[in-house]
Structures are given as structure tokens and as C-alpha cells.
Amino acid sequence: MPPKPKAPRPPKKPKLTATDFGRLWETEHPTLPPTPEHHFTRPLVGDGPGIRERLAAADLHDWRFDYAWPEPWHKVAVEIDGGQWRAGGGRHNTDLDRQKGNVAVCHGWRVLHFSLPQLNKDTARCLAQVEAALGYKPATP
């Protein structure tokens, strides 16, 4: 008796990247676009010539968020932590990255972290958590 033919697999959903997060958000919320690559430490020391020296004197780095809503009534940031599959967890698994998050919290930021697998597996939940942080609606657990 010949083997049964295998059913065709459904096409794979394209993998999302960190850049796709911004496009997804803007599709759902066109009136509240995020600022990509927002440099959040520059306003702490004043932007302009000599920024690197002023940041160093304040024991800060020229850190930036992947996406941010920097308005004082929001101060919400999103970090897409890529490279977790690398040995040691990639650059998002360093003390410097933790220091960045701690400095942000000390200056009133709420920082949400998502991995690429998390963004791909449960996109709706990731977006809902950002909505909740911005005061849109409660997030699902």
C-alpha cells in the first residue's frame, strides 16, 4: 500500500524585524507615530557642539531607544532586543545596556522590551502593551 501523500504546508508568515514594529504601530495609530532611534540622553546635557564631552562628564553615553514617544506626558520607549541567540546573549545582554535602562527609568522613562521571537509570536500582545503604557487601553496579561 503506497504511503499517503502529505498535506501541503501553509505558507510561512514572514518574520518581523525591529523596523516592522514601527510600521505596524503606525498602521494602527497613524496619529501617534513613534520617534525611531530617539537619543534620550542628549536633552539631559544639551545638544550641540561638544555633546560627547558633556555626556562623558555626566557619566552618560549617547544612548538611544529603538522607538520612543518622548513627549513629557508619555516618555515611553520600546527596545527590540535582537541578537539573543548569540553567545553571551548579544549586545542587549551587557551591563552597559542595563545601565542604559536604569538611567532611563531614573529620568522618568517607561521602557518596554520585546524580543524578535516575542514580536513574531504575539504581535498583538506586544502592541497592546505599548498601547497600555501610552494610556490607550489596558493590556492583556
Secondary structure, 3 states (H helix, E strand, C coil): CCCCCCCCCCCCCCCCCHHHHHHHHHHHCCCCCCEEEEECCHHHHCCCCCHHHHHHHCCCCCCEEEEEECCCCCCEEEEEECCCCCHHHCCCCCHHHHHHHHHHHHCCCEEEEEEHHHHHHCHHHHHHHHHHHCCCCCCCC
